[in-house]
Amino acid sequence: MNLSTATVLLKEAVDFVSQLRSKFDDVCQTAESTAAKWSAATTFIDAHPDQETVFEELSNDCQLETPRDRFRVNFLPVVDTCIMQLQTRFEFLQNITGLFIFVSGAANDTV
């Protein structure tokens, strides 16, 4: 694999993970269908059902009622971190590819 191919593939990965952020329901459906094929549980488990809340922890704007909503709150920062890491690596790889474009261009001219 050459640098330009790796750059294209990394860009596709950035785009794919960026789309995951807005397609949470599709991701959940895919996960549930895969779990069903493997005969695994497809329900979200509430890890802390009887956890006491402190006054400062209460939010009047939004309360996460279901385990699925609480999972979404944890899922999105993970996706955001993946997007930022992939984007940074894509930019660095793009810079390196730009530095060595003369090598790949010369190799293509002789073939």
VMD Tcl script that draws the C-alpha trace (Angstrom):
set ca {
  {0.00 0.00 0.00}
  {1.39 3.42 -0.90}
  {0.94 6.73 0.94}
  {-1.75 8.10 -1.36}
  {-3.88 4.95 -0.97}
  {-3.45 5.09 2.81}
  {-4.50 8.76 2.76}
  {-7.67 7.97 0.80}
  {-8.56 5.09 3.13}
  {-7.98 7.20 6.22}
  {-10.21 9.95 4.78}
  {-12.93 7.35 4.20}
  {-12.58 6.22 7.82}
  {-12.94 9.84 9.02}
  {-16.09 10.27 6.93}
  {-17.55 6.95 8.09}
  {-17.02 7.63 11.80}
  {-18.35 11.19 11.35}
  {-21.57 9.73 9.97}
  {-21.91 7.43 13.00}
  {-22.47 10.45 15.21}
  {-25.75 11.31 13.50}
  {-26.85 7.69 13.03}
  {-27.06 6.45 16.62}
  {-30.35 4.64 16.01}
  {-28.93 2.84 12.96}
  {-25.88 1.79 14.96}
  {-28.14 0.42 17.70}
  {-30.25 -1.49 15.18}
  {-27.15 -3.02 13.61}
  {-25.81 -3.97 17.05}
  {-29.15 -5.50 18.05}
  {-29.42 -7.55 14.85}
  {-25.83 -8.78 15.26}
  {-26.50 -9.67 18.90}
  {-29.66 -11.53 17.89}
  {-27.68 -13.56 15.32}
  {-25.23 -14.49 18.08}
  {-28.06 -15.23 20.56}
  {-26.83 -12.50 22.90}
  {-28.93 -10.18 25.03}
  {-30.21 -7.13 23.15}
  {-31.36 -4.98 26.06}
  {-29.52 -2.17 27.77}
  {-28.73 -3.01 31.36}
  {-29.21 -0.30 33.96}
  {-25.96 -0.60 35.92}
  {-26.99 1.73 38.75}
  {-30.76 1.53 39.21}
  {-30.80 2.50 42.90}
  {-28.00 5.05 42.87}
  {-28.62 8.05 45.12}
  {-28.42 11.46 43.50}
  {-26.90 14.50 45.11}
  {-28.60 17.88 44.73}
  {-25.88 19.22 42.38}
  {-26.23 16.20 40.09}
  {-29.85 16.92 39.24}
  {-30.57 18.58 35.94}
  {-33.77 20.44 35.27}
  {-33.13 20.59 31.52}
  {-32.94 16.91 30.74}
  {-33.19 13.73 32.71}
  {-31.98 10.55 31.12}
  {-34.81 8.17 31.84}
  {-33.79 5.07 29.91}
  {-30.58 3.07 29.88}
  {-30.44 3.65 26.11}
  {-30.38 7.43 26.61}
  {-27.63 7.10 29.19}
  {-25.66 4.91 26.76}
  {-26.05 7.56 24.04}
  {-24.51 10.15 26.37}
  {-21.47 7.88 26.77}
  {-21.40 6.83 23.10}
  {-21.15 10.29 21.56}
  {-17.94 11.39 23.34}
  {-16.28 8.14 22.23}
  {-17.28 8.82 18.63}
  {-16.08 12.43 18.93}
  {-12.71 11.24 20.24}
  {-12.39 8.79 17.33}
  {-13.25 11.53 14.84}
  {-10.64 13.90 16.28}
  {-7.93 11.22 16.39}
  {-8.63 10.06 12.83}
  {-8.83 13.65 11.56}
  {-5.48 14.51 13.15}
  {-3.84 11.41 11.70}
  {-5.37 12.14 8.30}
  {-3.95 15.67 8.32}
  {-0.48 14.43 9.29}
  {-0.57 11.70 6.64}
  {-1.73 14.23 4.07}
  {1.27 16.44 4.92}
  {3.68 13.50 4.64}
  {2.12 12.44 1.35}
  {2.59 16.00 0.06}
  {6.27 15.90 1.00}
  {6.86 12.64 -0.88}
  {4.59 13.23 -3.88}
  {7.65 13.65 -6.12}
  {8.70 10.05 -5.35}
  {5.34 8.58 -6.26}
  {5.03 10.87 -9.29}
  {8.46 9.83 -10.57}
  {7.66 6.17 -10.01}
  {4.41 6.47 -11.98}
  {6.17 8.22 -14.89}
  {8.65 5.39 -15.34}
  {6.05 2.59 -15.28}
}
mol new
graphics top color blue
foreach p $ca { graphics top sphere $p radius 0.5 }
foreach p [lrange $ca 0 end-1] q [lrange $ca 1 end] { graphics top cylinder $p $q radius 0.2 }
display resetview
